[in-house]
Amino acid sequence: MTFTLEDYLCSLHYGCWFGFKNLNGDEANKTYANLVIHSDDTKPTEQECTDGVAELQAEYDSQEYARSRALEYPPATDYLDGIVKGDQAQVDKYIADCQAVKDKYPKE
């Protein structure tokens, strides 16, 4: 995922408080130069917007390991089934499978 100026502005608060002029259906015109504020809010500076987009992107990128892990973890029902049945081997296998995923996608 790549974050945009629009993503950053939406992260500041909800509502129709901004828009873009000269769009003519062209998403490429969603630039700071075309940014229009439709509220009493102060227009953020271009640097604040650039920094804000970079922060959103950095936070998203830093969580790649978590998104990858979530896709590969075994279902929690495997663990619960082992607990209910009192099957320690099944519980241990679940834990080992989870650890293998953690080892494959380490937290950086």
N, C-alpha and C positions, 0 to 999 in steps of 0.2 A: 504494500500500500504506500502510496506517495501522497503526502499532505499538501494542501494548497492554501492560498490566502483565504479563501472562503471557509475552509475548515478551521483555520485559526480564529477568524472573526466569529464563527458560530460557537467556538469554545469559550468566548468571552462572556456571552449571555444569550438567552433566547429572545425571540421576537424578530419582527421585521425592522431591524434598526439600520440595515445597510443594504446597498444594492450596487449595481454597476451600470454606468452609462455606455452607450454605443455598443451594446452587445450584438444586435442584429443576428441573434441566434448563434453567435460565434463564442464558444467557451474560452477561446484564447484571449478574448478581450477582458477577462476577469483579472485585471491587473490593478495595482495600487493607483496608477494614474487615472483609472476609470472608476475608482471607488467613490461612492456617494453615501453619506450618512443621512438617514431619514429619522433621526431622533435628536434628543438634546445631548446625546453622548458626544464626547470629544473624539474626533477622528484620531486613531492611533497613528503614530509616525510610521513612515515606511520601514525604518530600522526596527521598531517594535514588532511590526508585522513579520519582517524577515526573521528576527530572532524567535518569535512565537512559532512560526512554521517549523523552524529548525528544532525547537524544543519538543514540539509534538512528534516530529519524525524520530528524534533521538529516543524518546520514551517508547514509541512503538517498536523501533528497531531493537531496543534493549530487552524486549519481551519475546523475541523470536524463539528462544529456547522453551519458554512456557507454552507457546502455541504449538510448537512441534511435539512437546511432551504430551499435551492434552490429546493429540490425535493418536498417539500410540500406547497410552496407558491401557492396561487391561480393564475390563468393566469392574466397577466396585462390587457388583453383585457376586463376582467370583469370591471376593474376600468375605462378604457377608454370608454366603452359602457355606463357606468353610467354617466360619464361626458358629453358625446355627447347627451344623452337623458335628461340630467338635473335631473337625478334620484338620489337625495341625499341619499336615503335609500340604494340603491345599492352601492354607493361610501362608505358609512359608513360600510356596511357589508364587503366590500373588505378590508377596513382598519382594522376592527375587526378581520377578518380571518388572515390577515398578522400578527397582534399583537399576536394572539393565537399561531402562528408558532414560533414567536420570544420568547414567554414565554416558549414554549415547549423545544426549543433549545437555551438557553441563551448563550450570548457571555461570555466566561470565562475570 
